[in-house]
């Protein structure tokens, strides 16, 4: 008769105030379903943890406790936890706890922490050969509802085809780290389009991805 002790399902049974969340993997493509965790527990990062973290944590960060028995894969730094209200928390640190029955994930709501008050749509080009043999781009929606902040940078006047042209440049901060290049464009809530010039910051956990763009006239 086996007398082995298996506490793997205890957390979901005894923890109060649990909620269903979805874990989105950092490298999953847009639209991937993620892992549903029916009994996640949210707790605030304590003031003591913030003070002792040397800036790693800030006020407003939370600790999510995820039952190991409800996870198909182990959560990783950079993954996102999405609550029932659609808030996304980027995982900053992961550790096993309580006899390996749960994973404690320190996480940050980048939208709240950085005041990202707008949402943008990402478009992607599909190229086909035109009648003259040159590649022609057809733009379609690639990802919607990306939390952002759009900040003007500079305007410059130049000459193109013997006509003066004003180039308005902006810096767009995104809550999500997306793989973007010249085949993508960004559309703001008013429908204005931006051409991507440079992308940086995707490697900074807890920070924002920064997109240098130029408004398309």
C-alpha positions as CSV (number, residue, x, y, z in Angstrom):
1,X,0.0,0.0,0.0
2,X,1.5,3.3,-1.0
3,X,1.7,6.0,1.6
4,X,3.4,8.6,-0.6
5,X,2.5,12.2,0.2
6,X,1.3,14.2,-2.8
7,X,0.3,17.8,-2.0
8,X,0.2,19.0,-5.6
9,X,-3.5,19.7,-5.6
10,X,-3.7,21.2,-2.1
11,X,-3.2,24.9,-3.1
12,X,-6.2,25.1,-5.3
13,X,-8.4,23.5,-2.6
14,X,-7.4,25.6,0.4
15,X,-6.5,29.0,-1.0
16,X,-9.2,31.7,-0.8
17,X,-9.9,34.5,-3.4
18,X,-8.4,32.6,-6.3
19,X,-9.2,33.6,-9.9
20,X,-8.8,32.3,-13.4
21,X,-6.0,33.7,-15.4
22,X,-4.2,33.0,-18.7
23,X,-0.5,32.7,-19.0
24,X,0.8,34.0,-22.4
25,X,4.3,32.8,-23.4
26,X,6.8,35.5,-24.3
27,X,7.6,34.1,-27.7
28,X,4.1,33.0,-28.7
29,X,2.8,34.6,-31.9
30,X,-0.2,37.0,-31.7
31,X,-3.5,35.1,-31.2
32,X,-1.9,32.1,-29.4
33,X,-4.3,30.8,-26.8
34,X,-2.0,30.6,-23.8
35,X,-2.3,28.4,-20.7
36,X,-5.5,28.8,-18.6
37,X,-4.9,28.5,-14.9
38,X,-8.3,28.2,-13.0
39,X,-7.0,28.9,-9.5
40,X,-4.4,31.7,-9.4
41,X,-3.9,33.8,-6.3
42,X,-2.9,37.5,-6.5
43,X,-1.0,39.1,-3.7
44,X,0.7,42.6,-3.5
45,X,4.5,42.8,-3.3
46,X,5.2,44.0,0.2
47,X,6.7,47.4,1.0
48,X,9.6,45.5,2.5
49,X,10.3,43.5,-0.7
50,X,10.2,46.8,-2.7
51,X,12.7,48.4,-0.3
52,X,15.1,45.5,-0.3
53,X,15.0,44.8,-4.1
54,X,17.4,47.6,-5.1
55,X,14.9,48.9,-7.6
56,X,13.9,45.6,-9.0
57,X,10.4,45.9,-7.8
58,X,8.2,49.0,-7.5
59,X,5.0,49.9,-5.6
60,X,2.1,48.3,-7.5
61,X,3.9,45.1,-8.4
62,X,2.2,41.9,-7.5
63,X,3.0,38.3,-6.8
64,X,0.9,35.7,-8.6
65,X,0.8,32.2,-7.1
66,X,0.1,29.5,-9.8
67,X,-0.7,25.9,-8.8
68,X,1.8,23.6,-10.4
69,X,-0.9,21.0,-11.1
70,X,-2.8,23.4,-13.3
71,X,0.2,24.3,-15.5
72,X,1.1,22.6,-18.7
73,X,4.5,24.3,-18.8
74,X,6.5,26.1,-16.2
75,X,6.0,30.0,-16.4
76,X,9.1,31.9,-17.3
77,X,10.5,35.4,-16.9
78,X,9.0,37.6,-19.6
79,X,5.7,35.7,-19.9
80,X,2.5,37.6,-19.2
81,X,-0.3,36.7,-16.8
82,X,-3.7,38.0,-18.0
83,X,-6.5,38.4,-15.4
84,X,-10.3,38.2,-16.0
85,X,-10.4,42.0,-16.7
86,X,-7.8,41.8,-19.4
87,X,-5.0,43.4,-17.4
88,X,-1.6,42.0,-18.4
89,X,1.2,41.5,-15.8
90,X,4.7,40.8,-17.1
91,X,6.6,38.2,-15.1
92,X,9.8,39.6,-13.6
93,X,10.9,36.6,-11.4
94,X,9.8,33.0,-10.9
95,X,10.4,30.7,-8.0
96,X,9.0,27.4,-6.7
97,X,7.3,27.3,-3.4
98,X,5.5,25.1,-0.9
99,X,6.9,21.6,-1.7
100,X,7.0,22.5,-5.4
101,X,3.1,22.7,-5.5
102,X,3.0,26.3,-6.8
103,X,5.0,28.9,-8.7
104,X,5.4,32.4,-7.3
105,X,5.7,34.9,-10.1
106,X,6.6,38.5,-9.3
107,X,4.9,40.6,-12.0
108,X,4.2,44.2,-13.2
109,X,1.3,45.8,-15.0
110,X,3.3,47.9,-17.5
111,X,0.2,49.8,-18.6
112,X,-0.4,51.1,-15.1
113,X,3.3,51.6,-14.2
114,X,4.1,53.6,-17.2
115,X,0.8,55.4,-17.9
116,X,0.0,53.8,-21.3
117,X,-3.3,55.4,-22.0
118,X,-3.7,54.6,-25.7
119,X,-4.1,51.5,-27.8
120,X,-2.7,51.0,-31.3
121,X,-3.1,48.5,-34.1
122,X,-0.1,46.8,-35.7
123,X,-0.4,46.2,-39.5
124,X,1.8,43.8,-41.5
125,X,2.5,43.8,-45.2
126,X,2.0,40.9,-47.6
127,X,4.0,41.5,-50.8
128,X,2.9,40.5,-54.3
129,X,4.4,41.2,-57.7
130,X,2.7,44.1,-59.4
131,X,2.0,44.6,-63.1
132,X,5.4,46.2,-63.6
133,X,7.3,43.5,-61.8
134,X,7.9,45.5,-58.6
135,X,6.8,44.2,-55.2
136,X,3.6,45.8,-54.0
137,X,2.5,45.7,-50.3
138,X,-1.0,44.9,-49.1
139,X,-1.5,45.8,-45.4
140,X,-3.6,43.8,-43.0
141,X,-4.2,43.8,-39.3
142,X,-1.6,41.8,-37.4
143,X,-2.4,42.7,-33.8
144,X,-5.0,45.0,-32.2
145,X,-5.4,46.6,-28.8
146,X,-1.7,47.1,-27.9
147,X,-1.4,49.5,-25.0
148,X,0.9,52.3,-25.8
149,X,2.0,56.0,-25.4
150,X,2.8,58.1,-28.4
151,X,5.4,60.9,-27.8
152,X,6.4,63.5,-30.4
153,X,10.1,63.7,-31.0
154,X,10.9,66.1,-33.8
155,X,9.8,67.6,-37.1
156,X,12.3,68.1,-40.0
157,X,12.0,69.7,-43.4
158,X,13.6,68.1,-46.4
159,X,13.4,68.0,-50.2
160,X,12.0,65.0,-52.0
161,X,11.3,65.0,-55.8
162,X,12.0,68.8,-55.9
163,X,9.3,69.5,-53.3
164,X,9.7,70.3,-49.6
165,X,8.5,67.6,-47.2
166,X,8.0,67.8,-43.5
167,X,8.9,64.6,-41.6
168,X,7.2,64.2,-38.2
169,X,8.9,61.7,-36.0
170,X,7.5,60.1,-32.8
171,X,8.5,57.6,-30.2
172,X,5.9,54.9,-29.4
173,X,6.2,53.0,-26.2
174,X,4.5,49.6,-26.1
175,X,3.5,47.4,-23.2
176,X,4.3,44.2,-25.2
177,X,7.6,43.1,-26.7
178,X,6.7,42.4,-30.3
179,X,9.0,41.3,-33.2
180,X,8.6,44.3,-35.5
181,X,10.5,45.5,-38.6
182,X,10.0,47.5,-41.8
183,X,7.2,45.1,-42.9
184,X,5.0,46.4,-40.0
185,X,3.2,49.7,-39.5
186,X,1.5,51.2,-36.5
187,X,-2.0,52.8,-36.6
188,X,-3.1,55.1,-33.8
189,X,-6.7,55.4,-32.5
190,X,-7.4,58.2,-35.0
191,X,-6.3,56.0,-37.9
192,X,-3.0,57.8,-38.5
193,X,-0.2,55.5,-39.8
194,X,3.4,55.4,-38.8
195,X,6.4,53.9,-40.6
196,X,8.8,52.0,-38.3
197,X,12.4,53.3,-38.3
198,X,14.0,51.5,-35.3
199,X,13.0,49.2,-32.5
200,X,14.7,48.9,-29.1
201,X,14.1,48.0,-25.4
202,X,12.6,44.5,-26.0
203,X,15.3,43.0,-23.8
204,X,14.5,45.2,-20.7
205,X,12.2,43.2,-18.5
206,X,9.8,45.4,-16.7
207,X,10.5,48.2,-19.1
208,X,8.9,49.2,-22.4
209,X,9.6,48.4,-26.0
210,X,10.4,51.6,-27.8
211,X,9.6,52.2,-31.4
212,X,11.0,55.1,-33.4
213,X,8.5,56.0,-36.1
214,X,7.7,58.6,-38.8
215,X,4.1,59.7,-39.5
216,X,3.0,58.7,-43.0
217,X,1.4,61.8,-44.7
